[in-house]
Amino acid sequence: MSKLYLVPDRKDMERMCRLAEAYDCAFEYNDFYMPEVMDDIDRQEQIIADYGRYRDSFTQDTMHGAFLDVTIHSSDPLIRDASMLRVRQTMDIARRMGLKGIVFHTGRLAGFRTAGYLADWRKRNAEFFTQIAMEYPEQQIYMENMFDEAPDILAGLAEQMRSVKNFGVCLDYAHAMLTGCSGQEWIGTLAPYIRHMHINDNDLVNDLHLPVGGGRVDFQEFDRLIYQYRIEAPVLVEVKGYEAQQRSLEYMKQHGIYPMNAKENDSALTK
């Protein structure tokens, strides 16, 4: 079974660790992408120390990188430089922790598809993240679809960077289901490049981060498409809090949703 990931809660780590152990999950940290954290090394060290009390190693874990207002492709050099600084700060934290990978967002203006804008987006992201991948060879870099209206632009970047071994796509299936494109189009288009995935549920209109099975996303179709395209990538259950995560994992187990095999993981979690 491919690896599952959970978003840990520093205030509830004993239960989080029991849940992670029961389902063989690693962690994806969401503590470091805020500017006030990236600019405060003492705060970073305290967060790392808090998690370190429960983790012997971070090498199988991942983190969410800087994404708020990060615009690598900006035509404004001041904005571009600030965005690059935030990415590098994220990568430095990941290196200190020895993390496996970091997730960034495309940062595109959704629906804005003028030729010049898209060309700049691809060119500048390809150049910058190729350099970052070379500077941080021990970390995987995953580019996530945020509110991208279709998969083609992200697929074009991934194809251009195909020779960069530590770069790939993070498919956020919940985000994909907010667009007018089908799961078939999203997964079929991005399949060669998917290295990581995020799942949660929503009402097909708003990005709600509901527990898996708690909204209208068709996870049976998700499961079918993952196996149809033979994708083998880790999956973050991107919901907050022990109860929502437990509910999601139980739903995935009951319905055999990738990467959960309904015949495996028979041991129930003791509360």
HURARA-V865641 format. One record per backbone hydrogen bond with DSSP energy under -0.5 kcal/mol. NH is the residue of the N-H (numbers start at 1). CO is the residue of the C=O. Records with the same first field share a line. If there is no record, write none. Layout:
NH=CO ; CO
This chain:
4=24
5=235
6=26
7=237
8=6
10=8
12=9
13=10
16=12
17=13
18=14
19=15
20=16
21=17
22=18
23=19
24=21
25=20
26=4
28=6
29=62
37=34
38=34
39=35
40=37
44=40
45=41
46=42
47=43
48=44
49=45
50=46
51=47
52=48
53=49 ; 50
54=51
55=51
61=58
62=27
63=101
64=29
65=63 ; 103
70=67
71=69
74=71
77=75
80=76
81=77
82=78
83=79
84=80
85=81
86=82
87=83
88=84
89=85
90=86
91=87
92=88
93=89
94=90
95=91
96=92
97=93
98=94
99=94
100=58 ; 61
101=61
102=140
103=63
104=102 ; 142
106=144
110=108
112=109
113=111
118=114
119=115
120=116
121=117
122=118
123=119
124=120
125=121
126=122
127=123
128=124
129=125
130=126
131=127
132=128
133=129
134=130
135=131
136=132
137=134
139=136
140=100
141=166
142=102
143=168
144=104 ; 142
145=170
155=151
156=152
157=153
158=154
159=155
160=156
161=157
162=159
164=161
165=163
167=164
168=141
169=193
170=143
171=169 ; 196
172=170
173=171 ; 198
174=198
176=172
177=173
178=175
179=176
186=182
187=183
188=184
189=185
190=186
191=187
193=190
194=190 ; 191
195=169
196=169
197=234
198=171
199=236
201=210
203=206
208=206
210=201
214=211
216=202
217=202
219=217
222=218
223=219
224=220
225=221
226=222
227=223
228=224
229=225
230=227
231=226
234=195
235=3
236=197
237=5 ; 235
238=199 ; 236
239=237
245=241
246=242
247=243
248=244
249=245
250=246
251=247
252=248
253=249
254=250
255=251
256=252 ; 253
257=252
260=257
261=259
262=260
264=261
271=269
